[in-house]
Amino acid sequence: MKKGTASGRAIAVIPARFASTRFPGKPLTPLLGKPMVQHVYQRCVESGVFARVLVATDDERIAKAVKNFGGRAVMTSPNCHSGTDRVHQALAALELDAKSVVVNVQGDEPALHPAALAALVDAFKESTVKMATLVRALHSEERSNPNVVKAVLDEQSNALYFSRADLPYLRASESALLGWAHVGIYGYRWATLKKLSRLAPTLLEEAEGLEQLRALGHGIAIRCCVTGYTSAAVDMPGDVAAAEAAIRALKLKGCVDTFKPA
């Protein structure tokens, strides 16, 4: 597995809250005999690019589960407005360099390929990148699904906008324009994350329910790294079977190594 040059400074934080509106207790949902949060933690360790992996949670049940599988959990406030705010709070007591790389790994992406995480960290080799995320090819059947967030990119692969709606509109059915689906993993310079935590939520962020729109709304560029690896986010209980199948596929490809907590 290729390791990015920023690996010595990179920290992965997995925000995990119990009181999800659509799927309460989601981080503890069993997948192939393990809680979902453990699978996400393992993907981070397997990437080989993080000096530390933490779970940021507001619930003792999740913290206990993390401790039971050998991981590290940090308790945060139940009043965090977003996962970004929870990640910042989890690291606030640490003395991090302003250029340090922090990756917010969504706790509902148990089948995220470790190489995709490595590619995201790799984006920070470019000193001008302050925030980055992942996108993949959008499938036609996903266009009407509001749980699949669409991304529109500029010519430098920076995000123009993210939406739950079908964007961009294609006037011609034979258009060669590619559509992108957002993979909700974010990397930030520590200075950028601190700035984000002080900014007020924007109207677009609240309307779409997409925290990355706060960054765009306040003029922070988001570099989008295209990955060819698919994932299987768990938004609802009905997504569990697909996620388990995707995890099995990772094992078939030899991507899941012996788990050693970071």
TAZISUL-V584547 format. One record per backbone hydrogen bond with DSSP energy under -0.5 kcal/mol. CO is the residue of the C=O (numbers start at 1). NH is the residue of the N-H. Records with the same first field share a line. If there is no record, write none. Layout:
BEGIN
CO->NH  NH
END
This chain:
BEGIN
4->7
6->9  10
10->51  52
11->103
12->54
13->15  105
14->56
15->107
16->58
18->20  25
23->26
25->28
26->29
27->37
29->36
31->34
34->31
35->38  39
36->40
37->41
38->42
39->43
40->44
41->45
42->46
43->47
44->48
45->48
52->12
54->14  56
55->57  74
56->16
57->76
59->63
60->64
61->65
62->66
63->67
64->68
65->69
66->71
67->70
72->55
74->57
77->80
82->86
83->87
84->88
85->89
86->90
87->91
88->91  92
89->92
91->94
94->96
97->100
98->191
100->102  190
101->11
102->104  188
103->13  105
104->106  186
106->109
108->234
109->112
113->116  117
114->118
115->119
116->120
117->121
118->122
119->123
120->123
121->124
122->125
123->126
125->127
126->129
130->189
131->223
132->187
133->225
134->183
135->227
136->181
139->142
140->143
142->145
144->146
145->148
147->149
149->182
150->163
151->180
152->160  161
154->157
157->224
158->154
161->152
163->150
165->167
169->171
172->175
179->138
180->151
181->136
182->184
183->134  185
184->106
185->134
186->104
187->132
188->102
189->193
190->194
191->195
192->196
193->197
194->198
195->198  199
196->199
202->206
203->207
204->208
205->209  210
210->213
211->214  215
212->216
213->217
214->218
215->218  220
216->219
219->221
221->223
222->159
223->133  225
224->226
225->135
233->235
236->239
237->240
239->243
240->244
241->245
242->246
243->247
244->248
245->249
246->250
247->251
248->252
249->253
250->255
251->254
255->257
END
